[in-house]
Amino acid sequence: MKKYIVFVFFALFSIMFASITYASDVRVIVNNQEMTGLPTPPILRDARVLVPARAVFERLGAEVGWHDGNRQVSVFYGSNVLVMTINSNAATLNGTPITLPTPPILINGNTLIPLRPAELMGFYVNWDDSRRAAIVNSPIPTVPPPIINPPTIPPPTTAPSAEAPTIPAPTQPNTQSPQPPTAPSLGDDDVLHDRYEDDDTPVNQGLAQNISTTPIVARQYPKADITQVLTPSQTGMAAYTVVASSPISNVSYFVLGDNRLVVVMHNTVNLVNGNLAVHHSVPITGARITQYTTTPMVSRIVFDVVGAAQFSLSLSSNRHELTISFAKNNISSIVSNTITTTDTITIQGTQSPTVRISTEGYPNFLTILVDNATMNASGGIIANGTFATNFTTGQRINGPAYINIYMRDTWPSFNVAQNGNAVTLTLHHNLTGIRYDSLRRELIICRSTGFSMNTNQVQRIDNYLRLQYSLILPNAATMLGRGELGIMDGFINAVTLDTNSQGNAVLTFDTARILNFSVHETANSYIIRAHLPREVNPFIVVIDPGHGGTNPGSAHNGIREPELVLIIANKVMELLDANPNITVYMTRHDNTTTVPNRQRAYFANDIGADLFVSIHANAAEYSPGVINTTARGIETLYSLNNAGHPFTGRQFAEIVQRHMTTRTGAVSRNLIYRPNVVVFRYTTMPSVLVEVGFLTNPQEAALLTTAQYQWQLARAIYDAIVEAATRFPSQR
């Protein structure tokens, strides 16, 4: 695991070609590692090199956003935002106009951008003419220890071109700890692997769209404190409002390929920090605000947007309030149809409708709630409907649009399917005597069907990484039927009833988020209730075995990091599972699944974890083939993300490091403050990353393979968690 997340841009010097040519013979080397396998090779245009933006920059830690409406690409590094437009030399850096030596272009769906502006953002570039290679170094200064036969990089033989635009000196990303950190170890696994912690994410073809009519003009004011974020339930609109104590100097934004809308507030001190409440009126699945850097002061609010939602940004006249608004969906038509024994209702909007299903009208009608929408379609008759007779439409006061679907004598099961800007509700045959109460999050099995069971004998299978939870009921379900019940309430998508090989009924919940389930009985029913983990568990811990899948980590002395740390993590989980006061989840259970690091953090946030522990193994590797075999010991990385918690990440790291070194007798490499590690940047609870030892040290590597030492490490992590939970109990 690397100690630095390296954000790297490339800059190449003048190459004398007059027309566009593929530059397959031009090499790009970053911190002694050559970039290979790009989806599109570098392009030479106007004697300048362009590279595919997302494939290169996001993989190396920068964030790249695409704005389809105005064909703009944004590159975000630290507090710097570089905005470029396809086929235009005009660009902006932190709101200041600059002129590019050559414009970005589109080739076969890939965005290629020039590398020259990288120097304006603080990166160090050299040109090796003998290898036709651009040598690029991170702007984070590092001084590696002496190494034997270091690779030689000859001095440049050509002078850099001098056409770089003159603009104010760029700001550097924050590299200072708010408290004096222990100096990080150098040349270890961080250097070669964990700069890739910010994994690539698939590009969403329907990205959020900015429809702002008035641009925000940058001005210069003293630092502004962000004191509050008003959510839609407070604003009464599909909008979030950031409140500052004084005028906000500037606001910029970008949309990432996984449809995260990132709004950047420059020269601001964030006093809020943490997750923001999500409201059904806004087409997002999550929102959070953080202090991204402290030198300079930059805050960010991030929205996980659903589909091609339209948004706008506006500052109040006194610049004390920034409002991020989401446009309403216009519901223009509703069409019903009956095919054999199935009824369908299709809702058409100007955007993809975000719907919820409510059974509050049971048994007379069910309601489709369309959030953040204006209803402009009328009701109608469902001719020859198997289950439904007609539907009505309307608008709830200061609330969603709705469609009430009125039922015949038989209450149906239902499914919801998305298709572009339309959503279709399908009504089909029922599971006898089973219904769902969306207000209470309860699945109800009626005793009148003749079904009975001993609730104490219900077996549970929690496959939370696949968002599935199964209950094996201790009786046959022949009187209940077999099939699927659609729910779509934002917590449960559907529940399937089937029979296993022993003849017992099996209920499988397909969930929208991780849930726990309780079972109890009344005189008339069996009640299965869905709970958020934080509603029923006194203390929650997430254990994160680092790397895995296509994120290989390090491998030395016959040991692969992902496999080793998973073994240790499983032992920690075994110990925690035996503790009735602590509930534990893991971010992966095998070595084949690739889990992006942001997803690991969001996983912990959504569960409401009290602690997050990421387990890694070190490697003292300065460059490929250049290894320090003497580096050894345990170290713990931390950040200060502890919003709403009674103690800090550093306090938790101190507890972990003490237990790890005391129990194992290993050398203590102390604590390392590392706020830019991806899982620290996005988790909201006290989090640590523990490096259990060096795979590049033959003696320590051999020790790490023994079951006895692995149990010592696991017991130390377990003891640290128990101490933290005892000293700092959850505030829920």
Sequence and secondary structure as in RCSB ss.txt:
>XXXX:A:sequence
MKKYIVFVFFALFSIMFASITYASDVRVIVNNQEMTGLPTPPILRDARVLVPARAVFERLGAEVGWHDGNRQVSV
FYGSNVLVMTINSNAATLNGTPITLPTPPILINGNTLIPLRPAELMGFYVNWDDSRRAAIVNSPIPTVPPPIINP
PTIPPPTTAPSAEAPTIPAPTQPNTQSPQPPTAPSLGDDDVLHDRYEDDDTPVNQGLAQNISTTPIVARQYPKAD
ITQVLTPSQTGMAAYTVVASSPISNVSYFVLGDNRLVVVMHNTVNLVNGNLAVHHSVPITGARITQYTTTPMVSR
IVFDVVGAAQFSLSLSSNRHELTISFAKNNISSIVSNTITTTDTITIQGTQSPTVRISTEGYPNFLTILVDNATM
NASGGIIANGTFATNFTTGQRINGPAYINIYMRDTWPSFNVAQNGNAVTLTLHHNLTGIRYDSLRRELIICRSTG
FSMNTNQVQRIDNYLRLQYSLILPNAATMLGRGELGIMDGFINAVTLDTNSQGNAVLTFDTARILNFSVHETANS
YIIRAHLPREVNPFIVVIDPGHGGTNPGSAHNGIREPELVLIIANKVMELLDANPNITVYMTRHDNTTTVPNRQR
AYFANDIGADLFVSIHANAAEYSPGVINTTARGIETLYSLNNAGHPFTGRQFAEIVQRHMTTRTGAVSRNLIYRP
NVVVFRYTTMPSVLVEVGFLTNPQEAALLTTAQYQWQLARAIYDAIVEAATRFPSQR
>XXXX:A:secstr
  S              SS EE TT EEEETTEE    SS  EEETTEEEEEHIIIIITTT EEEEETTTTEEEE
EETTEEEEEETT SEEEETTEEEE SS  EEETTEEEEESGGGGGGT EEEEETTTTEEEEE SS       SS 
      SS         S         SS      SSSHHHHTGGG S      SS  EE  SS       S EE
EEEEE HHHHSSSEEEEEESS   EEEEEEBTT EEEEEEETEEES  EE    TTSSEEEEEEEEEEETTEEEE
EEEEE SS EEEEEE TTS EEEEEE  EEEEEEEEEEETTEEEEEEEESS   EEEE TTTTTEEEEEETTEEE
    EE TT SSEEEEEEEE TTS EEEEEEE SS  EEEEEEETTEEEEEEE   TTEEEETTTTEEEEEGGGS
    GGG EEEEEGGGTEEEEEESS  TTT  EEEE  SSSEEEEEEEE TTS EEEEEEESS  EEEEEE SSE
EEEEEE HHHH S EEEEEE  BTTB   EETTEEHHHHHHHHHHHHHHHHHT TT EEEES SSSS    HHHH
HHHHHHHT SEEEEEEEE  EEETTEE SS   EEEEE    TTSSS HHHHHHHHHHHHHHHH   EEEEEE T
TSHHHHH  S EEEEEEEETTSHHHHHHHTSHHHHHHHHHHHHHHHHHHHHHS    
